[in-house]
Amino acid sequence: MKFTFEKYAIPYPFLDSPTTVDDDLESSVIFMPDQILDAVEQTVRPLATRFKNASAENAAQESTPSLFQDAAPGKNAVMIEEPQFDWPTSVAMTRRTLENINPGMARRFDDAIQKGWISKRDGVPGESSGTCTRAGAVVKDDCPATISFCRDGTISDPVYLAHEVGHLMAYDANRGPPCAKRQAQSLRSAQEVQAFFLQHAIYDLESRAQSPDVVRAIALHRRAETLSAIMQLEKEFDALDLSKNVRKADRLTETGFALLEDAYELHSDEHGAAYFIGCGLWNLYKTMSTGERVKFLSTLYPASDRNPATEGIPPLETLLALAGVRNEDDLNNFLKKAGSALMQPVPGP
């Protein structure tokens, strides 16, 4: 299945001025392929509308608490205050998830903790977040990448730690040279799928191992993240609608420039679609035999000698091929199953 990007007014982001759109410049906005936009429109949006309405009704009836706080700089919007989690518990939950998937990944996580590849600081409630940064050309102490994490003591900590470890595992599998900036940007959607795969794994696996209050917190967090992904996809469509108007205006004119600025201001990043794709791949992984799982993981986190030019980030088409996605109908069915799995009721207190 070959992706195209013909729905946008121009194929690359608008950077400093109407005259600086150049093939050599690094992309700052990630565009979704036409086929994924179509599939989201046909399958995810109808589910999302019902899900959002039901979530709003639950919040109004106070059967679920508020899942978001007003976002401030440096703070994550998802906020589920209880129960509390200390750092060793968050680390243990993440490790247990990795051990269930692949013991080798759990051992590399142990290395990351022991060798200081993962650093953490304490933040205030709502600040849970992390970043994973590739180590670069010089690898010190066998370190493929580092994670800088801010913990806030909520369920977000183990969830987002697992997400960042997904990036770390991808960098660990591939020690090839960094790819070109623009190429790296074009691969970011697949890179986030690698991370969301582990995020959905911890949601699922820890729901089977925890007390009812933690299981409910996991379900609430997953609902909040699903709503957040839906909102990001809606921004994608709003930006797309605006960018279409650029076709009717010369982009070098003041009007065209203003339209592009508005479109890129609205434009979401790659997390929206990657969230649903990561869920679909995790649900597929659970049905596989041991041998199939080994092959799956080697494709999701490819080694250096298999994909040296792309930092271990497989093309999005390759990841979807794991799920048997060969055409638009397959893609529709894949995203519909993922959406249906995510948009489920939250267990009561």
Phi, psi and chi 1 to 4 in degrees:
 res  aa     phi    psi   chi1   chi2   chi3   chi4
   1 MET       -  118.6 -176.9  177.2 -174.8      -
   2 LYS   -99.5  125.0 -175.9   65.3  176.1  176.1
   3 PHE   -82.7  147.5  -74.4  143.6      -      -
   4 THR  -126.3  163.2   57.9      -      -      -
   5 PHE  -133.8   49.8  -62.5   83.4      -      -
   6 GLU   -91.8   -5.9  -62.7  174.6   -2.9      -
   7 LYS   -78.1  -16.2  -71.5 -178.4  176.0  -67.5
   8 TYR   -91.3  154.8  -61.7   94.3      -      -
   9 ALA   -65.3  -40.3      -      -      -      -
  10 ILE  -136.7  152.5   56.9  173.8      -      -
  11 PRO   -80.1  -14.5   27.8  -34.0      -      -
  12 TYR  -126.9  158.3  -55.9  109.8      -      -
  13 PRO   -68.2  154.7   24.2  -34.6      -      -
  14 PHE   -87.6  121.5 -158.8   76.4      -      -
  15 LEU  -102.7 -100.2  -60.9  175.6      -      -
  16 ASP   -87.4  -36.3  -60.5  -37.6      -      -
  17 SER  -157.0  167.4   75.7      -      -      -
  18 PRO   -61.0  -13.5  -21.2   32.0      -      -
  19 THR  -101.7    2.9   60.0      -      -      -
  20 THR  -106.7   13.2   59.3      -      -      -
  21 VAL   -76.7  107.5  179.3      -      -      -
  22 ASP  -136.9  146.5 -173.1  -83.4      -      -
  23 ASP   -60.8  -25.7  -74.5   -7.3      -      -
  24 ASP   -87.4   -7.6  -65.0  -30.8      -      -
  25 LEU   -84.6  147.5  -68.3  175.5      -      -
  26 GLU   -71.5  137.0  179.3  179.7   -0.8      -
  27 SER   -74.1  140.8  -62.7      -      -      -
  28 SER  -112.8   -7.4   58.8      -      -      -
  29 VAL  -128.9  137.2  176.7      -      -      -
  30 ILE   -99.9  127.5  -55.8  -56.5      -      -
  31 PHE   -95.3  142.1  -65.8  110.8      -      -
  32 MET   -86.0  140.2  -75.0  -65.4  107.8      -
  33 PRO   -58.9  150.3  -22.6   33.1      -      -
  34 ASP   -53.5  -42.3  -59.4  -25.6      -      -
  35 GLN   -65.2  -36.8  -69.5   80.6   -1.4      -
  36 ILE   -71.7  -40.3  -71.9 -177.5      -      -
  37 LEU   -58.8  -43.1  -71.6  170.4      -      -
  38 ASP   -63.9  -43.2  -73.2  -21.6      -      -
  39 ALA   -65.8  -40.3      -      -      -      -
  40 VAL   -62.8  -43.2  167.8      -      -      -
  41 GLU   -60.5  -41.5 -178.8   71.6   41.6      -
  42 GLN   -83.1  -32.1  -64.9  175.1   37.4      -
  43 THR  -116.3  -44.1   61.9      -      -      -
  44 VAL   -80.3  -40.0  177.6      -      -      -
  45 ARG   -59.3  -45.9  -96.3 -166.7  157.2 -179.3
  46 PRO   -60.4  -41.7  -24.6   35.5      -      -
  47 LEU   -64.0  -41.0  -68.8  169.9      -      -
  48 ALA   -64.6  -39.1      -      -      -      -
  49 THR   -60.5  -46.9  -60.8      -      -      -
  50 ARG   -65.5  -40.2  -65.4 -165.5  -67.1  -87.8
  51 PHE   -64.9  -44.2 -179.2   68.2      -      -
  52 LYS   -63.1  -42.4  -74.7  170.0   59.0 -176.9
  53 ASN   -63.2  -43.6  -68.9  -20.7      -      -
  54 ALA   -65.7  -39.1      -      -      -      -
  55 SER   -65.2  -40.7  -62.7      -      -      -
  56 ALA   -64.8  -39.0      -      -      -      -
  57 GLU   -66.3  -41.9 -176.2  176.8  -21.3      -
  58 ASN   -61.6  -41.5  -71.3  -17.0      -      -
  59 ALA   -65.9  -40.3      -      -      -      -
  60 ALA   -64.7  -35.4      -      -      -      -
  61 GLN   -86.0   -2.2  -64.1  172.9   -7.8      -
  62 GLU    61.6   25.8  -62.6 -175.8   -8.5      -
  63 SER   -78.4  -19.7   58.2      -      -      -
  64 THR  -130.7  146.3   60.4      -      -      -
  65 PRO   -74.7  171.4   28.9  -35.4      -      -
  66 SER   -63.7  133.9  174.0      -      -      -
  67 LEU   -98.7  -10.5  -57.1  177.1      -      -
  68 PHE  -128.8  151.6  -60.6   95.3      -      -
  69 GLN  -115.3  164.1   66.9  173.0   17.6      -
  70 ASP   -61.2  122.0  -68.2  -24.6      -      -
  71 ALA   -70.5  134.1      -      -      -      -
  72 ALA  -122.3  162.4      -      -      -      -
  73 PRO   -53.8  127.2  -27.6   36.0      -      -
  74 GLY    84.4    0.3      -      -      -      -
  75 LYS  -113.3  145.4  -70.2 -169.8  176.8 -177.3
  76 ASN   -84.4  143.8 -163.8  -74.2      -      -
  77 ALA   -73.4  -27.3      -      -      -      -
  78 VAL   -75.8  130.2  178.1      -      -      -
  79 MET  -144.9  105.9 -177.1   60.9 -157.8      -
  80 ILE  -123.1  105.4  -60.7  163.2      -      -
  81 GLU   -74.4  -32.8  -64.1 -174.0   34.1      -
  82 GLU  -124.9  146.4  -62.3  -66.2  -21.6      -
  83 PRO   -79.0  172.9   30.3  -35.9      -      -
  84 GLN   -93.3  150.9  -68.6  -73.3  -64.7      -
  85 PHE  -130.4  126.5  -62.1   79.9      -      -
  86 ASP   -81.1  170.2   59.5   22.6      -      -
  87 TRP   -64.0  -44.6 -178.2 -117.5      -      -
  88 PRO   -58.5  -34.7  -27.7   37.2      -      -
  89 THR   -67.3  -42.5  -61.9      -      -      -
  90 SER   -62.9  -41.5  -64.3      -      -      -
  91 VAL   -64.5  -42.2  169.2      -      -      -
  92 ALA   -64.8  -40.1      -      -      -      -
  93 MET   -63.9  -41.5  -69.6  171.7   69.2      -
  94 THR   -65.8  -43.6  -57.6      -      -      -
  95 ARG   -64.2  -40.2 -168.2 -165.1 -172.8  -76.5
  96 ARG   -62.2  -38.9 -171.1  160.2   49.5 -123.4
  97 THR   -61.7  -46.2  -63.8      -      -      -
  98 LEU   -63.9  -40.8  -66.0  168.0      -      -
  99 GLU   -61.4  -37.9 -179.6   71.7   32.3      -
 100 ASN   -68.1  -29.4  -86.2  -58.4      -      -
 101 ILE   -86.0  -50.1  -65.2  172.3      -      -
 102 ASN  -161.5  116.3 -176.8  -72.3      -      -
 103 PRO   -57.0  -31.2  -26.4   35.9      -      -
 104 GLY   -64.0  -37.0      -      -      -      -
 105 MET   -66.1  -37.7  -66.0  171.5   73.3      -
 106 ALA   -64.3  -39.4      -      -      -      -
 107 ARG   -66.2  -38.5  -71.0 -167.9  -67.1  -87.9
 108 ARG   -67.6  -33.4  -71.5  -54.1  -80.9  164.9
 109 PHE   -64.8  -40.7  178.6   67.2      -      -
 110 ASP   -58.5  -43.3  -68.8  -20.4      -      -
 111 ASP   -59.5  -43.5  -71.5  -19.6      -      -
 112 ALA   -61.4  -40.0      -      -      -      -
 113 ILE   -69.7  -48.3  -66.6  -68.8      -      -
 114 GLN   -68.0  -34.2  -67.0  166.2    7.0      -
 115 LYS   -93.2    2.6  -64.4  180.0  178.6 -179.7
 116 GLY    78.7   20.7      -      -      -      -
 117 TRP   -71.5  -19.8  -57.2  -13.7      -      -
 118 ILE  -113.8  117.6  -59.6  174.8      -      -
 119 SER  -111.8  148.4   62.0      -      -      -
 120 LYS  -137.3  150.0   67.3   92.8  179.4  172.5
 121 ARG  -131.3  158.4   65.8  178.0  178.9   85.5
 122 ASP   -90.8  131.7  -65.9  -27.4      -      -
 123 GLY  -119.8 -174.8      -      -      -      -
 124 VAL   -90.7  161.6  -59.8      -      -      -
 125 PRO   -51.8  130.5  -29.5   36.9      -      -
 126 GLY   100.1   -4.5      -      -      -      -
 127 GLU   -97.5   -1.9 -100.0 -167.7  -37.5      -
 128 SER   -55.9  123.7 -178.5      -      -      -
 129 SER  -172.4  164.4   60.7      -      -      -
 130 GLY  -154.5  162.0      -      -      -      -
 131 THR  -135.9  141.7   56.8      -      -      -
 132 CYS  -114.8  125.3 -176.9      -      -      -
 133 THR  -120.7  127.1  -54.0      -      -      -
 134 ARG   -61.5  141.7 -167.2  179.3 -169.7  -84.0
 135 ALA   -67.1  -24.4      -      -      -      -
 136 GLY    93.9 -163.4      -      -      -      -
 137 ALA   -67.2  -32.6      -      -      -      -
 138 VAL   -98.1  115.6  178.6      -      -      -
 139 VAL  -100.2  113.7  177.0      -      -      -
 140 LYS   -98.8  130.4 -178.5 -179.3  178.9 -178.4
 141 ASP    56.0   38.5 -165.5   23.3      -      -
 142 ASP    63.3   18.9 -166.7   37.0      -      -
 143 CYS   -80.8  116.6  175.1      -      -      -
 144 PRO   -81.8  -28.3   30.9  -34.5      -      -
 145 ALA  -167.8  164.7      -      -      -      -
 146 THR  -124.8  148.8   57.1      -      -      -
 147 ILE  -114.7  126.0  -66.5  174.6      -      -
 148 SER  -106.6  118.2  177.0      -      -      -
 149 PHE  -125.0  136.7 -160.8   88.0      -      -
 150 CYS  -110.0  117.5  177.2      -      -      -
 151 ARG   -98.7  149.1   65.3  170.8  -67.3  -88.0
 152 ASP  -125.6    5.3   69.5   -4.0      -      -
 153 GLY    81.4   14.0      -      -      -      -
 154 THR  -113.1  179.5   70.7      -      -      -
 155 ILE   -59.9  -20.3 -174.3   61.7      -      -
 156 SER   -60.9  -29.1  -67.9      -      -      -
 157 ASP   -61.4  -57.4  -70.3  -14.0      -      -
 158 PRO   -65.3  -32.6   20.6  -32.0      -      -
 159 VAL   -65.7  -50.4  170.3      -      -      -
 160 TYR   -74.6  -27.6  -65.4  147.9      -      -
 161 LEU   -64.7  -44.2  179.6   58.7      -      -
 162 ALA   -59.5  -40.5      -      -      -      -
 163 HIS   -59.4  -48.7 -179.4  102.9      -      -
 164 GLU   -67.6  -33.1  -63.9  -54.2  -36.6      -
 165 VAL   -65.3  -29.2  169.0      -      -      -
 166 GLY   -58.6  -41.5      -      -      -      -
 167 HIS   -65.5  -43.0  -67.8  -53.4      -      -
 168 LEU   -60.3  -42.5  177.9   64.4      -      -
 169 MET   -64.5  -35.8  -67.6  -60.3  154.0      -
 170 ALA   -65.7  -44.4      -      -      -      -
 171 TYR   -66.8  -34.0  -71.4  134.1      -      -
 172 ASP   -68.4  -36.2 -174.0   50.0      -      -
 173 ALA   -70.0  -31.6      -      -      -      -
 174 ASN  -118.8  115.6 -172.8  -68.3      -      -
 175 ARG  -108.1   18.5  -58.5  -59.2 -177.3   90.6
 176 GLY   -68.8  173.5      -      -      -      -
 177 PRO   -67.7  151.4   25.8  -34.7      -      -
 178 PRO   -59.2  141.7  -20.8   32.3      -      -
 179 CYS   -84.3  167.8   52.4      -      -      -
 180 ALA   -58.1  149.1      -      -      -      -
 181 LYS   -56.0  -46.7  -73.1 -176.4  177.0 -179.3
 182 ARG   -66.5  -38.0 -176.5  173.1  150.0 -161.5
 183 GLN   -65.1  -40.9 -174.9 -177.5   26.2      -
 184 ALA   -60.1  -41.2      -      -      -      -
 185 GLN   -64.2  -38.9  -64.6  -68.4  -25.2      -
 186 SER   -69.1  -17.8   69.8      -      -      -
 187 LEU   -97.9   -0.2  -69.2  163.9      -      -
 188 ARG   -64.2  -30.3  -92.9  174.5   44.8 -171.8
 189 SER   -59.7  -46.5  -64.3      -      -      -
 190 ALA   -65.9  -36.5      -      -      -      -
 191 GLN   -60.4  -40.6 -167.8  174.7   33.9      -
 192 GLU   -71.6  -29.4  -72.3  -55.5  -37.9      -
 193 VAL   -61.4  -41.0  171.0      -      -      -
 194 GLN   -56.6  -39.1  -66.9  172.4  -42.4      -
 195 ALA   -78.5  -42.4      -      -      -      -
 196 PHE   -67.5  -25.1  -83.3  120.1      -      -
 197 PHE   -56.7  -46.7  175.0   80.2      -      -
 198 LEU   -73.5  -30.2  -77.3 -171.4      -      -
 199 GLN   -64.2  -43.9 -178.5  168.6  -30.9      -
 200 HIS   -70.7  -29.3  -72.6  -66.7      -      -
 201 ALA   -64.1  -44.1      -      -      -      -
 202 ILE   -69.4  -36.7 -163.9  170.4      -      -
 203 TYR   -54.0  -50.3  -79.6  145.6      -      -
 204 ASP   -73.2  -52.6 -165.0    0.9      -      -
 205 LEU   -68.1  -39.8  -66.6  171.8      -      -
 206 GLU   -74.1  -21.3  -75.1  -59.5  -59.5      -
 207 SER   -65.9  -21.3  -69.6      -      -      -
 208 ARG   -90.2  -11.5  -51.6  175.3 -164.2  175.6
 209 ALA  -116.5    1.3      -      -      -      -
 210 GLN  -116.0  168.1  -64.4  -69.3  -19.4      -
 211 SER   -71.2  162.5   59.7      -      -      -
 212 PRO   -56.7  -35.8  -28.9   36.7      -      -
 213 ASP   -68.5  -35.4   61.8  -30.5      -      -
 214 VAL   -72.7  -39.6  176.0      -      -      -
 215 VAL   -59.2  -41.5  171.3      -      -      -
 216 ARG   -65.9  -41.3  177.4  170.9  164.5   80.0
 217 ALA   -62.0  -39.9      -      -      -      -
 218 ILE   -62.5  -44.6  -69.4  171.5      -      -
 219 ALA   -63.7  -40.0      -      -      -      -
 220 LEU   -65.1  -41.2  -71.8  170.4      -      -
 221 HIS   -64.9  -42.4 -163.0  -78.4      -      -
 222 ARG   -63.7  -37.7 -164.8  172.2 -167.3  178.0
 223 ARG   -64.4  -43.8  168.1  168.9  -75.1 -150.1
 224 ALA   -62.5  -43.5      -      -      -      -
 225 GLU   -65.6  -35.6  -74.6  -78.9  -68.2      -
 226 THR   -65.2  -44.8  -58.6      -      -      -
 227 LEU   -62.0  -39.5  -72.7  167.5      -      -
 228 SER   -64.2  -42.3  179.5      -      -      -
 229 ALA   -63.7  -39.0      -      -      -      -
 230 ILE   -62.6  -43.7  -70.8  168.8      -      -
 231 MET   -63.0  -37.0  -71.8 -173.7  -77.0      -
 232 GLN   -66.6  -39.4  -71.0  176.6   19.1      -
 233 LEU   -66.1  -36.1  -73.3  171.4      -      -
 234 GLU   -65.2  -37.7  -72.1  175.2  -20.7      -
 235 LYS   -62.8  -37.3  -73.3 -177.2  179.9  179.6
 236 GLU   -57.3  -45.5 -178.2   82.5   29.9      -
 237 PHE   -70.3  -36.7  -79.9   98.5      -      -
 238 ASP   -62.3  -42.8  -71.2  -18.1      -      -
 239 ALA   -65.5  -38.4      -      -      -      -
 240 LEU   -63.9  -42.3 -176.4   61.4      -      -
 241 ASP   -60.6  -42.2  -70.9  -19.9      -      -
 242 LEU   -67.3  -41.0  -85.7  174.6      -      -
 243 SER   -68.1  -26.6   95.7      -      -      -
 244 LYS   -61.5  -33.4  -73.9  177.1 -178.3  175.8
 245 ASN   -67.4  -18.4  -68.3  -33.6      -      -
 246 VAL   -67.1  -26.5  179.9      -      -      -
 247 ARG   -62.5  -25.1  -62.7 -176.4 -171.7  -82.6
 248 LYS   -91.8   -4.0  -57.8  174.3 -175.7  177.7
 249 ALA  -134.3  141.1      -      -      -      -
 250 ASP   -63.1  123.3 -177.6  -11.5      -      -
 251 ARG   -66.9  -14.5   66.6 -177.0  178.8   88.9
 252 LEU   -85.9   -6.6  -62.2 -179.6      -      -
 253 THR   -84.8  166.2   66.5      -      -      -
 254 GLU   -60.8  -39.3 -175.2  175.4  -12.2      -
 255 THR   -64.8  -47.1  -59.2      -      -      -
 256 GLY   -62.4  -40.2      -      -      -      -
 257 PHE   -61.4  -44.6 -176.8   36.0      -      -
 258 ALA   -63.6  -40.8      -      -      -      -
 259 LEU   -63.2  -42.8  -74.5  169.2      -      -
 260 LEU   -65.7  -41.9  -76.4  171.2      -      -
 261 GLU   -59.6  -44.2  -77.6 -167.6  -45.9      -
 262 ASP   -62.9  -42.3  -70.5  -16.8      -      -
 263 ALA   -63.3  -44.8      -      -      -      -
 264 TYR   -74.1  -25.5  -65.1  131.5      -      -
 265 GLU   -66.0  -37.7 -178.8   67.2   25.7      -
 266 LEU   -79.2  -26.4  -85.6  171.8      -      -
 267 HIS   -54.9  130.8 -147.8  -62.8      -      -
 268 SER   -80.7  177.7   70.0      -      -      -
 269 ASP  -102.6 -163.2   57.9   19.8      -      -
 270 GLU   -81.0   -5.8   67.1  -80.6    5.1      -
 271 HIS   -65.7  -31.8  -73.7   68.1      -      -
 272 GLY   -58.9  -59.5      -      -      -      -
 273 ALA   -69.3  -38.7      -      -      -      -
 274 ALA   -60.9  -32.9      -      -      -      -
 275 TYR   -60.4  -45.7  176.9   81.9      -      -
 276 PHE   -72.3  -38.0  -71.3   95.8      -      -
 277 ILE   -66.3  -41.3  -65.7  170.4      -      -
 278 GLY   -59.9  -39.8      -      -      -      -
 279 CYS   -63.8  -46.1  173.3      -      -      -
 280 GLY   -60.3  -40.3      -      -      -      -
 281 LEU   -69.6  -37.4  -69.9  179.4      -      -
 282 TRP   -64.1  -44.4  167.2 -111.0      -      -
 283 ASN   -62.1  -34.8  -70.3  -22.8      -      -
 284 LEU   -67.9  -43.9  173.2   69.7      -      -
 285 TYR   -56.3  -38.5  178.3   83.9      -      -
 286 LYS   -62.9  -24.5  -67.8 -171.6  -64.3 -177.3
 287 THR   -89.5   -3.8   68.4      -      -      -
 288 MET   -85.8  156.4  -68.3  178.3  169.3      -
 289 SER   -75.4  170.3   65.6      -      -      -
 290 THR   -59.2  -45.9  -59.5      -      -      -
 291 GLY   -62.4  -40.7      -      -      -      -
 292 GLU   -65.4  -36.0  -70.4  171.5  -28.8      -
 293 ARG   -66.0  -39.5  -71.2 -178.6  173.5 -173.2
 294 VAL   -61.4  -45.9  171.2      -      -      -
 295 LYS   -64.6  -39.6 -176.6  177.8  179.4 -179.3
 296 PHE   -60.5  -49.5  176.6   97.2      -      -
 297 LEU   -64.8  -34.6  -69.9  174.0      -      -
 298 SER   -70.7  -22.0   68.9      -      -      -
 299 THR   -85.0  -39.1  -56.8      -      -      -
 300 LEU   -68.5  -38.9 -177.7   62.4      -      -
 301 TYR  -122.2   75.2  -56.4  109.6      -      -
 302 PRO   -70.7  147.8   26.1  -34.2      -      -
 303 ALA   -78.5  166.2      -      -      -      -
 304 SER   -55.9  -44.2  -56.8      -      -      -
 305 ASP   -71.5  -11.7   57.6  -12.3      -      -
 306 ARG   -93.5  -26.9  -63.9 -174.4   57.3 -169.7
 307 ASN  -151.2   60.6 -153.0    0.6      -      -
 308 PRO   -66.8  -22.1   25.7  -34.7      -      -
 309 ALA   -87.9   -7.0      -      -      -      -
 310 THR  -124.8   21.2   57.9      -      -      -
 311 GLU    56.6   32.3  -69.1 -170.4   13.7      -
 312 GLY    73.9   20.1      -      -      -      -
 313 ILE  -104.2  106.3  -50.1  168.3      -      -
 314 PRO   -72.4  148.8   26.1  -32.0      -      -
 315 PRO   -57.1  148.3  -22.8   33.3      -      -
 316 LEU   -56.8  -36.8 -160.0   53.4      -      -
 317 GLU   -60.4  -36.6  -63.1   94.3  -34.7      -
 318 THR   -66.7  -42.3  -59.5      -      -      -
 319 LEU   -64.5  -43.1  -64.9 -176.5      -      -
 320 LEU   -67.6  -30.2  -71.9  168.7      -      -
 321 ALA   -62.8  -27.4      -      -      -      -
 322 LEU   -58.7  -31.2  -68.5  172.1      -      -
 323 ALA   -94.0   11.6      -      -      -      -
 324 GLY    75.5   20.1      -      -      -      -
 325 VAL   -81.5  110.3  173.4      -      -      -
 326 ARG  -117.2  -18.0  -61.4  -73.1 -172.5  -90.3
 327 ASN  -151.7 -177.2   52.9   47.5      -      -
 328 GLU   -63.7  -39.4  -76.5   77.4    4.6      -
 329 ASP   -62.8  -42.4  -72.2  -19.4      -      -
 330 ASP   -60.6  -42.2  -67.9  -19.5      -      -
 331 LEU   -64.4  -42.6 -175.7   58.1      -      -
 332 ASN   -58.1  -47.4  -75.5  -18.0      -      -
 333 ASN   -65.2  -39.6  -69.2  -28.6      -      -
 334 PHE   -62.5  -48.7  174.2   77.9      -      -
 335 LEU   -70.4  -32.6  -73.8  177.3      -      -
 336 LYS   -64.8  -42.9 -175.1  173.9 -177.0  178.3
 337 LYS   -63.7  -42.1  -72.9 -179.5 -179.1  178.0
 338 ALA   -64.1  -45.2      -      -      -      -
 339 GLY   -61.8  -42.8      -      -      -      -
 340 SER   -64.2  -37.7  -62.1      -      -      -
 341 ALA   -66.6  -33.4      -      -      -      -
 342 LEU   -81.7  -30.9  -73.5  165.9      -      -
 343 MET   -95.8   63.5  -60.2  177.9 -160.4      -
 344 GLN  -111.6  157.8  -61.7  -62.5  -40.9      -
 345 PRO   -62.7  153.5  -20.2   31.5      -      -
 346 VAL   -92.1  133.0  172.8      -      -      -
 347 PRO   -61.7  147.2   21.5  -32.4      -      -
 348 GLY   -69.9  163.7      -      -      -      -
 349 PRO   -69.3      -   24.1  -32.2      -      -
